[in-house]
Structure formats: C-alpha cells, structure tokens
Amino acid sequence: EVMLTSERYGVRRLPFSRVSDGDVAFFEQIMPGRVVTNAEELKPFNVDWLKSVRGCSKLMLKPQTTAEVSQVLRYCYERNLAVNPQGGNTGLVGGSVPVFDEIILSTVLMNRITSFDKVSGILVCQAGCILEKLNEYLEEQGFIMPLDLGAKGSCHIGGNVATNAGGLRLLRYGSLRGTVLGLEVVLADGSALNCLASLRKDNTGYDLKQLFIGSEGTLGVITGVSILCPQKPKAVNLAFLGCQSFAKVLETFTTCRAMLGEILSAYEFMDEKCMELVERHLKLSSPVTEGQCFVSSEHKSFTLTHVSSNPSSQTNPCSSVGEAHPQTLWSLRERITEALTHDGCVYKYDISLPVGKLYDLVTDTRARLGTSAKSVVGYGHLGDGNLHLNITAESYNHSLLDAIEPFVYEWTARYNGSISAEHGLGFKKKQFIQYSKPKEAIHLMQHFKAMLDPKGILNPYKMLPSS
C-alpha cells in the first residue's frame, strides 16, 4: 500500500473547505451520473502511475463540456474547495493526483474531436482526447501528431499540453510551445478563456497560451486544444545500433545528423543495464547482442529513395546494427519505464544537460551510491540533450533518497542543466526549482499564480515551492 503523500513528505493541508453532502448534491444536479463518491472506484485516481504518491480524495467529477468545467470551478472558487485537474494520470512527478482530499476534476469524458483542416493540418479537439487515438484519426487523413510518448495509449492531449510533454518526436517537430496554436482554458474563478485560434500567425498582444503550456494545472484547466499536425511521412527508416561506449553514441549522432539533416526524427539511447531490465522483466529480446549503449535512430522522409539507414556502413562507430520489426525495436526503448517499475521502488530524474556531459551523471551517481542502490540506469532523448536517470531499490529508502538528492540537482546545476527536461516539477520536485531558475523568476511565477488563482484552489502543493 502506497503511503499517503502528506504523511511521507510531512506536508500540511492548507485551509480549504471540506466537501459536504450539499456540494455533492450540487454537482449531481449539473452532471447527473458523472459524480464519483465510491471509495473503491476512486482508488486508482488517488494513486499515481508509479504508485509512489497517494491522496485521499472522496469526490471525482467527469465534465463533458467547457461550460460544465466553468460551473464546477465557479462553485469551487466560491466555496474555497481545492481542485486537482487530472487527465490520463500518466505523470511521473506526482502532479496528477491529490495530496489531501482535493476534488478530482477528470477530463476522461472530454474526448471529442472538434475539427481537422486537411489544407492547414490544424486539429482542434477537447482536452481529454487520448494521444494514440488522435494519431490514429490523423493517420487516416495522411497526417500525424507532432508528439509521441511511451504513455500514448492512456495520456490525454490536455495533460500533454499542461505538462509540455516532450517525447520521441521532439527532435523533428519541436516542442508543444511551437505546435500548439491555441487553447481554451477555464480559470480558477470559473471564467472561460477562449484563445482557441487556428492560425499559424497571430501577433496581437501577449501570447497567453504560453502561460498555460507547462503550468501543470496550477493556473487554469485546459479544456480545448488547437494543434498543428505534420503530414505523415511516406518512408520511415529505423536503425537499432549497439555502440561500444557513450563516446561512440555521440560520434554516431554527429554522423546521422550530418547525413540526414532535418529528416532525422528521433535519436534515442539506452545503456546496457536498461536493456538487461527490459529483457528480464518484460521478456523482450534485442536483435543486437553487443554494446554498452544502444541507439534507436529514426529518419522519416516524403520520398521512398533515401540515404542508407545503416550509419555504420559509412563510419562504423558501432559494433552491430539490428534488424527487426520497427515496433519491436521501439518497444525496447519505450517500455524501459515499465521494466523499471518491476525492479522495485524507482527514483526518477529527468535532466537536460550539454550532450557531451549526459552520461557522466549516470557514472558519477553509480559510483556515489555503490551497493545501496539495486540499479542505476541512463536512457533518454540524446538528440535533445535529455537524460532519464533512474535508480531502483528493493523498497522506499529515505537514506538512499538523501544520498541522491540534492546531489543530482547540484551536479546538474554545475553544468547549467535543467532539473526537469520534460516531466515537469509536480509535487516531487517543486522544492528544487531554484537549481534551474533564479529567485527573481520564481517570485514572478508566484505572482502569476496569485493573480490567476488568488485562493490557490488549482492543483495546490504542486509545481511552485511553498512561499
């Protein structure tokens, strides 16, 4: 049983109102049959995907429209009831589940596609649409979503935008800060902000949507998204490589980029220990047997004539190149997170660093922790300078956590890295924001929060340090 977050971390509940029978009756009135109060039914929504943090919400609401979200928040604001917006609940930093008894506001039923324009490639949809379902819809029209994540089968586009999710296609298509064209957001007091523009260019005033992209549900609830989608490439080539060292991984990346330019769509790496865990816990097998590091290099183009998909044929920095069905090869990389959960309690770190320093953090952490950790592994989006450092132990161990934090954050700050490349800060990392942001920036963020959510009812205890 996962310990309550408040007990493990010693957080104190803020003076919000508690949900009454009258509140439940009001919500039943505006959305009959979509109000959940059954403790057993609420269990999975109170615990995060990693089973590392747990709240004790006694109420979940499932609105279907922006108007309903607006009614809910207006009421909660007046009653001073705290609200926890929740999408697919696939976050990795404890940002998507309650800390105490906040009302869970789920977008699970907000899954309608509003429109898609085949000329411009602009998709407008509700926030609860599942990423994989959107991609399937677009593929039928000859397009794809500009982002792809291991959690695509259950994550929601609204949650992706709220956390500014990165993933496997960022190298080619950039971040959501560039591809999201407009948002519909409901503010803490229930007022709806419709900035759902379907224009590539709009220079009229401040770009308000950027405030909500990556704000992790603390400034408003995203209910609608307008996003620019690229055309589906005709030719997709994937090479799976085994490299003798991390230096060879970097050498291969330089070669791939020089040969492929902008058609290089992904360059992912995983170390030998990751491969061992994926093979042991998920019974997957690698077509490449040698190597200290493994690379998935993908390029996509619109012509079927293309450069060799085997970089080693020209530079030979790798020991071997694997051939198998592309989905099988992608599974080796995409399912590492899943394999790690089978290895025990996982301490997860999502770091941006200068590419040349990326793996040094793994080796330094491994040396520091020695036998006190079960596994110390490194993998991630090498093309974006994004390392996922993961440490496993048989069970949660506070002295191990003390050995990892703040060491990992200090190491990252020393090389001007970011302590969160794509996962966000959520609950688990909010007190470490100062390793990546100056105090002036943090104060400005706190001012934004106070202006847009003066009562602090939206996703409290998350993202910003306690002031």
Long-range contacts (C-beta under 8 A, 24 or more apart in sequence): 2-47, 2-51, 2-52, 2-53, 2-54, 3-54, 3-396, 4-54, 4-55, 4-56, 5-53, 5-54, 5-55, 5-94, 5-97, 5-99, 5-427, 6-99, 6-100, 8-53, 8-396, 9-427, 11-99, 11-461, 13-100, 13-101, 14-82, 14-456, 14-460, 14-461, 16-80, 16-81, 16-82, 16-102, 16-457, 16-460, 17-79, 17-80, 17-81, 18-101, 19-58, 19-59, 19-81, 19-101, 19-103, 23-59, 23-75, 23-79, 23-81, 24-59, 26-75, 27-59, 27-61, 27-72, 27-75, 30-68, 30-71, 30-72, 31-61, 31-62, 31-63, 31-64, 31-68, 34-61, 34-62, 34-63, 34-64, 34-109, 35-59, 35-60, 35-61, 35-62, 36-60, 36-61, 36-62, 42-104, 44-89, 45-86, 45-89, 45-97, 45-104, 45-106, 46-97, 46-98, 46-104, 47-97, 48-89, 48-91, 48-92, 48-94, 48-96, 48-97, 49-89, 49-90, 49-91, 49-92, 49-151, 50-92, 50-341, 50-346, 50-348, 51-341, 52-94, 52-345, 52-346, 52-428, 53-94, 53-97, 53-99, 53-427, 53-428, 54-97, 55-84, 55-97, 55-98, 55-99, 55-100, 55-101, 55-102, 56-98, 56-100, 56-101, 57-84, 57-98, 57-101, 57-102, 57-103, 57-104, 58-101, 59-103, 59-104, 60-103, 60-104, 60-105, 60-106, 61-103, 61-104, 61-105, 61-106, 62-106, 62-108, 62-109, 63-105, 63-107, 63-109, 63-110, 64-109, 64-110, 65-110, 66-184, 66-186, 66-192, 66-223, 66-224, 67-192, 69-105, 69-186, 69-192, 69-221, 69-223, 70-186, 70-190, 70-191, 70-192, 71-190, 72-105, 72-190, 73-186, 73-187, 73-188, 73-189, 73-190, 73-221, 74-189, 74-190, 75-190, 76-103, 76-457, 77-188, 77-189, 77-190, 77-455, 77-457, 80-455, 80-457, 81-457, 82-456, 82-457, 82-460, 83-221, 83-457, 83-458, 83-459, 84-217, 84-459, 85-162, 85-217, 85-221, 85-222, 85-458, 85-459, 86-159, 87-127, 87-128, 87-155, 87-156, 87-158, 87-159, 87-160, 87-162, 88-130, 88-151, 88-154, 88-155, 88-156, 88-159, 89-154, 90-151, 90-154, 90-155, 90-159, 91-159, 91-163, 91-423, 91-424, 91-426, 92-337, 92-348, 92-350, 92-423, 92-426, 93-348, 93-350, 93-420, 93-423, 93-424, 93-425, 93-426, 93-427, 93-428, 93-429, 94-426, 94-427, 94-428, 94-462, 95-163, 95-216, 95-217, 95-424, 95-425, 95-426, 95-427, 95-459, 95-462, 95-463, 96-159, 96-217, 96-426, 99-427, 99-460, 99-461, 99-462, 100-461, 102-459, 102-460, 105-221, 107-156, 107-158, 107-159, 107-223, 108-156, 110-158, 110-223, 113-137, 114-224, 115-198, 116-141, 116-143, 116-229, 117-198, 118-142, 118-143, 120-198, 120-200, 120-228, 121-228, 121-229, 121-230, 121-231, 122-181, 122-198, 122-226, 122-227, 122-228, 122-229, 123-226, 123-227, 123-229, 124-182, 124-196, 124-198, 124-224, 124-225, 124-226, 124-227, 125-157, 125-224, 125-225, 125-227, 126-158, 126-223, 126-224, 126-225, 127-156, 127-157, 127-158, 127-159, 127-161, 127-221, 127-222, 127-223, 127-224, 127-225, 128-156, 128-157, 128-158, 129-156, 129-157, 129-158, 130-154, 130-155, 130-156, 130-157, 131-155, 131-156, 131-157, 131-160, 138-229, 138-232, 139-232, 142-231, 142-232, 143-229, 143-230, 143-231, 143-232, 144-229, 144-230, 144-231, 144-232, 144-233, 145-169, 145-227, 145-229, 146-173, 146-174, 146-176, 146-179, 146-227, 146-228, 146-229, 146-230, 147-173, 147-176, 147-179, 150-334, 150-335, 150-337, 150-338, 157-225, 157-227, 158-222, 158-223, 158-225, 161-212, 161-213, 161-222, 161-225, 162-212, 162-213, 162-214, 162-215, 162-216, 162-217, 162-222, 163-214, 163-216, 163-422, 163-423, 163-424, 164-213, 164-214, 164-422, 164-424, 165-422, 166-381, 166-384, 166-386, 166-421, 166-422, 167-381, 167-422, 168-266, 168-268, 168-334, 168-381, 169-265, 169-266, 170-381, 170-384, 170-422, 171-264, 171-265, 171-266, 171-267, 171-381, 171-383, 171-384, 172-262, 172-263, 172-264, 172-265, 172-266, 172-300, 173-230, 173-265, 176-213, 176-227, 177-210, 177-213, 177-214, 179-227, 179-228, 179-229, 180-209, 180-213, 180-225, 180-226, 180-227, 180-228, 181-226, 181-227, 181-228, 182-209, 182-225, 182-226, 183-209, 183-212, 183-213, 183-222, 183-224, 183-225, 183-226, 184-222, 184-223, 184-224, 184-225, 185-212, 185-220, 185-221, 185-222, 185-223, 186-220, 186-221, 186-223, 187-219, 187-220, 187-452, 187-453, 188-220, 188-452, 188-453, 188-454, 188-455, 188-457, 188-458, 192-223, 193-220, 194-224, 196-224, 196-225, 196-226, 197-226, 198-226, 200-228, 211-448, 211-452, 214-424, 215-463, 216-424, 216-425, 216-426, 216-459, 216-462, 216-463, 217-458, 217-459, 217-462, 218-449, 218-453, 218-458, 218-459, 218-462, 218-463, 218-464, 219-448, 219-449, 219-452, 219-453, 219-458, 220-452, 220-453, 220-458, 221-458, 231-302, 233-265, 233-300, 233-301, 233-302, 234-301, 234-302, 234-303, 234-304, 235-300, 235-301, 235-302, 235-303, 235-304, 235-306, 236-298, 236-299, 236-300, 236-326, 237-298, 237-299, 237-300, 237-306, 237-309, 238-296, 238-297, 238-298, 238-309, 238-326, 238-329, 238-330, 239-295, 239-296, 239-297, 239-298, 239-309, 239-310, 239-311, 239-321, 239-322, 240-286, 240-287, 240-288, 240-294, 240-295, 240-296, 240-297, 240-321, 240-322, 240-323, 240-324, 240-329, 240-332, 241-288, 241-291, 241-294, 241-295, 241-297, 241-311, 241-312, 241-318, 241-320, 241-321, 241-322, 242-288, 242-289, 242-290, 242-291, 242-293, 242-294, 242-318, 242-319, 242-320, 242-321, 242-322, 243-291, 243-292, 243-293, 243-294, 243-295, 243-317, 243-318, 243-319, 244-290, 244-291, 244-292, 244-318, 244-319, 245-292, 245-293, 246-292, 246-293, 246-358, 246-359, 248-293, 248-317, 248-318, 249-293, 249-295, 249-359, 249-382, 250-355, 250-356, 250-382, 251-315, 251-317, 252-295, 252-297, 252-311, 252-312, 252-315, 252-317, 252-318, 253-295, 253-297, 253-355, 253-382, 253-383, 255-311, 255-314, 255-315, 255-317, 256-297, 256-299, 256-311, 257-383, 259-307, 259-311, 259-314, 260-299, 260-307, 263-299, 263-300, 263-301, 263-306, 264-297, 264-298, 264-299, 264-383, 265-298, 265-299, 265-300, 266-296, 266-297, 266-298, 266-381, 266-383, 267-295, 267-296, 267-297, 267-298, 267-381, 267-382, 267-383, 268-295, 268-296, 268-297, 268-333, 268-379, 268-380, 268-381, 268-382, 268-383, 269-293, 269-294, 269-295, 269-296, 269-379, 269-380, 269-382, 270-294, 270-332, 270-333, 270-336, 270-377, 270-378, 270-379, 271-359, 271-362, 271-377, 271-378, 271-379, 273-375, 273-376, 273-377, 274-336, 274-339, 274-377, 274-378, 274-379, 275-332, 277-336, 277-339, 277-340, 277-342, 277-343, 277-375, 277-377, 278-332, 278-335, 278-336, 278-339, 280-339, 281-338, 281-339, 281-342, 281-343, 282-335, 282-338, 282-339, 282-342, 284-328, 284-331, 284-332, 284-335, 286-322, 286-332, 287-322, 287-323, 287-324, 287-329, 288-320, 288-321, 288-322, 289-320, 290-319, 290-320, 291-318, 291-319, 291-320, 293-359, 294-332, 295-382, 296-329, 296-330, 296-332, 296-333, 333-379, 336-377, 336-379, 336-388, 340-375, 340-377, 340-390, 340-392, 343-374, 343-375, 343-392, 344-374, 344-392, 344-393, 344-394, 344-395, 345-392, 345-393, 345-394, 345-395, 345-396, 345-397, 346-390, 346-391, 346-392, 347-390, 347-391, 347-392, 347-393, 347-400, 347-401, 347-404, 348-388, 348-389, 348-390, 348-423, 349-387, 349-388, 349-389, 349-390, 349-391, 349-404, 349-408, 349-419, 350-386, 350-387, 350-388, 350-389, 350-420, 350-421, 350-422, 350-423, 351-386, 351-387, 351-388, 351-389, 351-408, 351-412, 351-417, 351-418, 351-419, 351-420, 351-421, 352-384, 352-385, 352-386, 352-387, 352-417, 352-418, 352-421, 353-385, 353-387, 353-412, 353-415, 353-417, 354-385, 354-415, 354-416, 354-417, 355-382, 355-385, 357-415, 357-417, 358-382, 358-385, 358-387, 359-387, 361-387, 361-389, 361-408, 361-411, 361-412, 362-387, 362-389, 364-411, 365-389, 365-391, 365-404, 365-407, 365-408, 365-411, 368-403, 368-407, 369-400, 369-403, 369-404, 372-397, 372-399, 372-400, 372-403, 373-400, 381-421, 381-422, 384-421, 385-421, 386-421, 386-422, 387-421, 405-432, 406-432, 406-435, 409-435, 410-435, 412-436, 424-463, 425-462, 425-463, 425-464, 426-462, 426-463, 427-461, 427-462, 430-461, 430-462, 430-463, 430-464, 430-465, 431-465, 431-466, 433-464, 433-465, 434-465
